[in-house]
């Protein structure tokens, strides 16, 4: 039997920088399934964004991390 967590990839690493000195850049590495995680299979996804969007993402991640530390229930909010 599968649950919702079986469909969520696991972040295994990330790196950040700038793209051409103007846009923010991050590369996330994920294992897409629990089986891939166990077998060491990873996928990389480069993502570029404006500096403003990167700031929004960072702030949203900080809020989500704080909520997770407090044990709050997920809101399902998307931007």
C-alpha positions as CSV (number, residue, x, y, z in Angstrom):
1,X,0.0,0.0,0.0
2,X,1.3,3.5,-0.9
3,X,0.8,6.7,1.0
4,X,1.2,10.3,0.0
5,X,4.9,10.3,1.2
6,X,5.8,7.6,-1.4
7,X,5.2,10.3,-4.1
8,X,7.5,12.9,-2.5
9,X,11.1,13.1,-3.6
10,X,13.8,13.4,-0.9
11,X,16.3,16.3,-1.2
12,X,19.8,14.8,-0.9
13,X,21.9,17.9,-1.6
14,X,21.8,21.4,-3.1
15,X,24.1,24.1,-4.2
16,X,23.5,27.8,-4.9
17,X,25.2,30.6,-6.8
18,X,24.5,33.2,-9.5
19,X,23.9,32.9,-13.2
20,X,25.7,35.5,-15.2
21,X,25.9,37.7,-12.1
22,X,22.2,38.6,-12.4
23,X,20.0,35.7,-11.6
24,X,20.1,33.3,-8.6
25,X,20.8,29.7,-9.4
26,X,20.3,26.5,-7.5
27,X,20.9,22.9,-8.3
28,X,18.8,20.5,-6.2
29,X,19.6,16.8,-6.1
30,X,16.8,14.4,-5.3
31,X,15.9,10.8,-5.0
32,X,12.5,10.6,-6.6
33,X,11.3,7.5,-4.7
34,X,12.1,5.6,-1.6
35,X,13.6,2.8,-3.8
36,X,15.8,5.3,-5.6
37,X,16.9,6.7,-2.2
38,X,17.8,3.2,-1.0
39,X,19.7,2.4,-4.2
40,X,21.6,5.7,-4.3
41,X,20.0,6.9,-7.5
42,X,19.9,10.7,-7.7
43,X,18.5,13.3,-10.1
44,X,19.8,16.9,-10.5
45,X,17.6,19.8,-11.4
46,X,19.1,23.2,-12.1
47,X,16.8,26.1,-11.4
48,X,17.3,29.8,-12.2
49,X,15.3,32.6,-10.8
50,X,15.3,36.4,-10.3
51,X,16.9,37.7,-7.1
52,X,13.5,38.8,-5.9
53,X,12.1,35.3,-6.5
54,X,15.1,33.7,-4.7
55,X,14.4,35.9,-1.7
56,X,10.8,34.9,-1.6
57,X,11.7,31.2,-1.8
58,X,14.3,31.6,1.0
59,X,11.7,33.4,3.2
60,X,9.1,30.8,2.5
61,X,11.5,27.9,3.3
62,X,12.4,29.6,6.6
63,X,8.7,29.8,7.5
64,X,8.1,26.2,6.6
65,X,11.2,25.1,8.5
66,X,10.0,27.0,11.6
67,X,6.5,25.4,11.3
68,X,8.1,22.0,10.9
69,X,10.2,22.5,14.0
70,X,7.0,23.5,15.9
71,X,5.1,20.5,14.6
72,X,2.5,22.6,12.7
73,X,0.3,20.8,10.2
74,X,1.0,21.4,6.5
75,X,-1.0,24.3,5.0
76,X,-0.7,23.2,1.4
77,X,0.0,26.8,0.5
78,X,1.7,27.3,-2.9
79,X,3.2,30.4,-4.5
